[in-house]
Amino acid sequence: MSPQACPARGIALNPAASQVRIGILGAGKIGATHSSAYAKMPGVKVVGAWDADVQRAQKLAAQHGAQVFERRADLLRAVDVVDICLPTMFHRENVLAAAAAGKPVICEKPLARTVADCDAVIAACAKAKVPLLVGHVVRFFPEYSALRESILKGDIGEPAVVHMRRVVCAPGGPGAWYWDFEKSGGCVFDTAIHDLDWLLWTFGRPQQVYGVGLRDAAKLQDFGLLTLTWANGLIAHLESSWCHDSFSTSFEAAGSDGLIEFDTDDSVPLKVARIGGQGGGGKVIPESPLAKSPYQVELEHFLEVIGGRAKPVVTAEEAREAVALANACLDAVAARQVVVLPRAKRVQRAKTRKQVQLGAEHPA
């Protein structure tokens, strides 16, 4: 049984200050993305940055009028909230340090590389009574929340088959930490974990997983095909890749009453077609320009949770579940055998809006 994270509650964020002070640990791409999102929020400011690459930290700090800290302990004393944007293998030690300092923690996904590390950081944050919020940002992409809502309200009837694809070019170059698979988990932990988390969020824990893959660090290639099945007969196929020239995602779900599709390469990405519907094209949900990036929406929500004004859309325990499922997929790929997952506490399956309220907590 996993430890329980601290429940949502208000945290005093330096009431004497006019701004919520954010400290960024890790000044790479995701650290820069988060910092740019904070810059658009009134009453929020990135005041400190730390990175092993001092020049990279200096660049980020200069863009946001922040201070570069040489020592993590000094940054922790100077901020209200810590945002960890470091490589996966550094998540545990930095979450533990932030929790020991009594600081609310935002941590980029995956929460950790192993379930044991997830348990350690969840327990530490619970003991320190500080929130631990994990950046599974796909839950904040409107297309993916719309996909989930459409399925849960029964637009396609009882879901039968789901196909998800998330591909991107190889990250980094030869020698980059991504290509140490024991540390990074490869493309399954980088790309597929987004879709694994969405499947868990929507349908609950699967019954078993199987996978095949291609992995060659020397050629900067990593590719996986994963198959997940649920006790109610639902099947999901996932394609995850670091072998493509550009980033794209797609989704298709077929059910007893219709089909729902999403593809970032389509001019109209999200489409729902119902069996027996009038017209050949079915219902179309058009894409609309976003006033805010999903990262900004996510981080604004996290600050609301930290302030006790909202319940988390994604919990640390759910992030742990995604790590457990990703590792099960890697085990299946390595063994070329089906991996049967431990049974969840309660039977989990997709339900229509008539059976559950959308947004209610799903059994974990």
N, C-alpha and C positions, 0 to 999 in steps of 0.2 A: 504494500500500500504506500502510495506516495504521500509525503508530508503536505499539509495544507498551507497555502500562502496566506498572508495577512489579508483579511477581508477589506473591502473598500471602506475607507474612513477618511475623514478630513485630516490633513497633515498641515501643521503650522509652517508656512513658507515665509519665514523672515517677515513678520507683520510690520516691522518698522520700515521695510523697503518698499519702494513704489513699483518694483518689477520683480518677477520671478527670475532668479538667476540660474542659468543653465550652464553646466560644465560638460564639455564634449571630450570623451576619451576615444581617440582615434580620428585623425583628420583626413582620412581617405575619402573615397567617393561617397559612401553612405553618410559619413560625418559631415561632409560638405552639403549633401542633400538635406539632412536634418537641420543644419545650421541655417540654410536658406529658408526653410519652412518656419523656423522660430522667428526669423527676421521679419516675417509678415504678420506676426501676432502682436497685438497691442498688449503692453504690460509684461512682455517676455523678452529676455535678452540673453544671448550667449555671452558670458563674461569670462570664460576660461576654456582653454584648449590644451590638451596634452597628446603627444604622439612620440613614439620612439624616433621617428624622422622629424627632427626639430624644424627643419625648413618647411616641411609640409604643415606642421602646426602653426608656424609663423605666417604662412600664406593664409590659412583659414582665419586666424586671429585678426590679421590685418583687414580682411574683408568685412569683419563684423565688430571691429573696435573692441576686441577681447584681449585678454592677457594670455601669454604663453606661460605655462607652468612646467618647470623642470621636474618637479616631484608631484606624484599623484596625491600624496597626503595634503599638500598645500592647496591643490585644487579642491579637494573634498571639503576643506574648511571654508572655502570661499564661495560655495554655491549652495543652492536650495535643492536642485535636482541634478542627478548624474545621468547622462545619456551615453551608453556604451556602444561604440561603433567600431570596435576592434575586431580582428580576425577571431573566428570561433574558439580557437584553443586558448584565448585569453579571457573569455567571458567569465569563467568560474572565479578566477582570482580577483577580477575587478568588481564583480557583483558582491563577492564576500567583503571586499574592502569598503565598498559603498555602504553596505548594510551595517558593517561595524561602525561606520561613521554616522549612522542614523539618517542616511539620505535616501529618499525615494529613488528607485532605479527604473530607467527605461533601457532595455537591452535589445539590440537588433537580433532578428532571428538568424540561425536557430538559437534557442536558449543556451544550448551546450552541445557538445559532440556525443555525450553519453547520457543515459538515463541517470546514472549515479551522480554525475555532475549537476544535472537538473535537480535532483532531490536535495543535493547539498545547498544549492543557492536558494531554493524555495524554502527550505528549513531555516536558513540564516535570515532571510527577509522576514519570515514569520516570527522568529525569535526577537528580531529587532523592531518588529511592528512597523515595517516600512513597506509600501507597495512595490511590487515587482511586475512590470508591464513589458510585454515582449512584442516586437515589431513584426507581427504577421500582417503585413500591409495589404495583402490581397483582400482581406475582409473589408477593407475600406475603399476598394475600387468599386465604383458604382455598377460596373458591368457584372462583377461577380456577386455582389449583394443582390442585384436584380435577378441573376440566374437562380440563386438560392430561393429568393422569394417566389419566383415563378414556379419552381418545383414544389415548394412546400404548400403553396396554395392550390396545387393540383392541376396546373395548366397542361401537363402532359400525362396526367393520370398517375398510375403506379410506375415509378422509374424502373427500367429494366437494364439498360446499358448506358454507361457514361464513357466518353473518350476525352482525355485532356492532353494537351500538347504544350510544352514550354521549352523553347530552344533559344540558344544564344551563342555568340562566338566565344572562343576560349578565353577565359579570364587570365590576365597577367601573361607572363612569358615563361620560358624555361627557368626553373628554380623558384618560381613564385610559390607561396605557401599553399595555394589552391591545389597544386599538383602533388602535395603530400597527402594522400587520400586518408591516412589515419588521422590527420589533423582536420582536414576539411570535409570529408565525407563525399567529395566529388560533386558531380552535377545533381545527384539525388538530394544532397543537403543544401545545394545552392538554388536549384530551380524547382525540382519535383516537390520539395517540402512545402512550397506554397500550395500546390494542388492537393497534396496529402492533407494539409491542414483544412483546406476547403471541404474535402470529402468528409473528414471527421466532424467538422462543424455542421455539415448538412445531413449526413447519414449516420454518424456515429462510428464506432470502431468496427472494421471489417473482421470477418472470421478467419481469413487466411490470405497470404500474399505469395506471389511467384514473380520471378524476374529473370531477364537475361540482359547482358550488357557488353560493351566494348570499352576497354580502358587501356590507354597507352600514353603515359606521361611524356615520353620522349617525343611523340608526335603531337602532343597537346590535344588529345582526343579523349572524350568521355561521353558515353551514350548509354541510356538505359531504357528498357521497355518493361513496365511493371503491370501486373494483373492482380487486382484485388477483388475478393468476393465476400458478400455478406450472407448472413444466415437466411435472409428472406429471398435470396436468389439474385440480388443485384450484382452486376459485374462492372468493374471500372478498369479501363486501360489507360495507362499514363506513359507518355513519351517525354523523356528528359534528355537534353543534349547540350554539350559544349562544342559541337562540331559544325555549327552553322555560321554563315557570314553576318547575320543580323538577328535581332531579337524579335520573336513573335510568339503569340500564344493563341490557342484555339480550344474550343469546348463544344461537345455535342452530347446531348442526353436524349435517349429515346425511351418513351413510356407507352403505357397501354392506350393513351389517348392522343399522342402527338410527339413532336420533336422540337427541341430547343437548341439553337446553335449560336456560337459566338466565335468570331475570328478577327484578330486585330488587322489582318490584311484585307478585310472586306470594307467596302465603302459604307455599308450599313452593318456594323458588326454584330448586333444582337437581333435574332429572329426567332419567333415562335410560330410553329405551324401545327394546327390541331387537326386530327382526323375528322373528316366530315365538315370542315369549315368551308365557307363560301369563298370562291376565288382560288386561284392557283398558288398565290404567294403566302397565304396565311397572314397572321398578325405580325406587324413589324414594329419594333420598339427602336426608334432612331437614336443615334448617338448625339449627345449634346455637349457643347464645350464646357469644360470644368472651370469654375471660378477659383477653385482651390485644388491643389494637387492632393492625391490620396495620402501622401506623406504628411501634409499639413493637417488634413482632417484627422488622421491617426494621432498625431502628436497633440493637437488641441484636445482630442478626446482623452488622451492619457493625462494631461494636466487637469482636466475636469475630474477624472477619477482620483488623482492624487489629492485634489482639493475637497474630495468627498461629495462632489456634486453629480456623480454618475457612477454606474456600475460598469466594469470593464467588458468590452465587446469580446476580448480574448483574454483568458486568464493564464497565469503561469502554469497551472495544471494542464490546460489544453496545449500549451506550448511543449510541455513535457510529453504529452501524448503524441504530438507530431514527431518529436525526436525518437520516441520508442518505435513508431511506425516506420520512420525512415531507416532506422537501424535494422528492423525486421526485413525491409526490402533489400538492403545491402546483404544481409545474411542469405536471403533467397537467391540473389544474383550470384554470390560467391559459391553457394552449394549447388546451384541449379536444381533446387528442390523447393517444394511448397513449404512455407513456414506457417504453422498454425498459431494464431495469437491467443493470449489468455482471454477468457470470456470477460466482458465488461460487467459492471455491477448490475445493470439492468439491460433488458433486450432493447436494442437500438435499431431503428429503421426509419426510412423517410416517411413522413406523415403529411397529410393534407392540412390546410388551414382549419378544417372542421375538427381536426383532432388535437392540434396544438396551436397556441398563439405564436405567430411569427416573432422571433426575437426572444422568446422565453428560453431559459437555460436548457440546453440539451443534455441528456444524461451523459456522463463522462466515465 
